[in-house]
Amino acid sequence: MNSLKEAFQQINTGNMEVLQGKVIQENPLEIQMAGDEKYIVSEEVTAVPEHLRNYETTVVMPSDTGKFFSGKITVKNALKKGDEVYVLASAKGKQFLVLGRV
């Protein structure tokens, strides 16, 4: 999915619930929902927003000389095995959106 908005629109069926889960595998991503060890959702049906992935961004910082330094950095914030997360689930349980870490 290209954006958080698109992901939310795809799962917005009117009846949604927030679940808690735990990342049990990183690549491909698998999340086990709390309270049911058989309830595991896969990467194919789960949208993960940029702030919960590794991503590249441009930063601008002042230097000691009073000028500014501009460059790209990689933010390493991908979900890891063992992370506990909140997940928004469609009523039919076919689409999921990771909201954030617990």
C-alpha positions as CSV (number, residue, x, y, z in Angstrom):
1,M,0.0,0.0,0.0
2,N,1.3,3.4,-0.9
3,S,0.1,5.5,2.0
4,L,-1.5,5.3,5.4
5,K,-4.6,7.0,4.0
6,E,-5.0,4.4,1.3
7,A,-4.5,1.6,3.8
8,F,-7.1,3.0,6.2
9,Q,-9.6,3.5,3.3
10,Q,-9.2,-0.1,2.3
11,I,-9.9,-1.5,5.7
12,N,-12.6,1.0,6.7
13,T,-15.7,-1.2,6.6
14,G,-17.5,0.7,9.4
15,N,-16.8,-2.0,12.0
16,M,-13.3,-2.0,13.1
17,E,-11.5,-3.1,16.3
18,V,-8.1,-2.4,17.8
19,L,-6.2,-5.5,18.8
20,Q,-2.9,-6.1,20.5
21,G,-0.4,-8.4,19.0
22,K,3.3,-9.4,19.0
23,V,5.7,-9.6,16.1
24,I,6.7,-13.2,15.8
25,Q,8.6,-12.9,12.5
26,E,10.3,-9.9,10.9
27,N,10.7,-10.9,7.2
28,P,8.1,-11.6,6.0
29,L,6.2,-9.8,8.8
30,E,3.9,-12.0,11.0
31,I,2.0,-10.7,14.0
32,Q,0.3,-13.0,16.5
33,M,-2.8,-11.5,18.1
34,A,-2.9,-11.5,21.9
35,G,-5.0,-14.2,23.5
36,D,-5.1,-16.6,20.5
37,E,-1.8,-18.2,19.4
38,K,-3.4,-19.4,16.2
39,Y,-4.5,-15.9,15.1
40,I,-1.5,-14.8,13.0
41,V,-1.7,-12.1,10.4
42,S,0.8,-11.9,7.5
43,E,2.5,-9.1,5.7
44,E,0.3,-9.5,2.6
45,V,-2.8,-8.3,4.5
46,T,-1.1,-5.8,6.9
47,A,-0.2,-2.2,6.2
48,V,2.8,-0.8,8.2
49,P,3.2,3.0,8.3
50,E,6.6,4.5,7.4
51,H,7.5,5.5,11.0
52,L,7.5,1.7,11.8
53,R,9.8,0.7,9.0
54,N,13.3,1.5,8.0
55,Y,13.2,4.6,5.8
56,E,15.5,7.3,4.3
57,T,14.9,11.0,5.0
58,T,16.7,14.3,4.4
59,V,18.0,16.2,7.4
60,V,19.3,19.8,7.7
61,M,21.5,20.5,10.7
62,P,23.6,23.5,11.7
63,S,27.4,23.0,11.7
64,D,30.1,24.5,13.9
65,T,30.8,27.2,11.2
66,G,27.3,28.6,11.4
67,K,26.4,27.1,8.0
68,F,24.0,24.2,7.5
69,F,24.7,20.7,6.6
70,S,22.1,18.8,4.5
71,G,22.2,15.1,3.9
72,K,20.2,11.9,3.8
73,I,20.0,9.5,6.8
74,T,18.4,6.1,7.2
75,V,16.1,5.8,10.1
76,K,16.1,2.2,11.4
77,N,12.8,1.7,13.1
78,A,11.4,-1.4,11.6
79,L,9.3,-3.8,13.7
80,K,11.4,-6.4,15.4
81,K,10.6,-9.9,16.6
82,G,9.1,-9.5,20.1
83,D,7.7,-6.0,19.6
84,E,4.2,-5.6,21.0
85,V,1.9,-3.6,18.7
86,Y,-1.6,-2.2,18.4
87,V,-3.3,-3.3,15.2
88,L,-6.5,-1.9,13.6
89,A,-8.5,-4.8,12.1
90,S,-11.4,-4.7,9.8
91,A,-14.6,-6.4,11.0
92,K,-14.1,-9.2,8.6
93,G,-10.5,-9.7,9.7
94,K,-9.1,-9.5,6.2
95,Q,-7.1,-6.2,6.3
96,F,-4.9,-4.9,9.1
97,L,-3.1,-1.6,9.9
98,V,-0.4,-1.5,12.5
99,L,-1.0,1.6,14.6
100,G,2.1,1.6,16.8
101,R,4.2,-0.1,19.4
102,V,2.7,-0.7,22.8
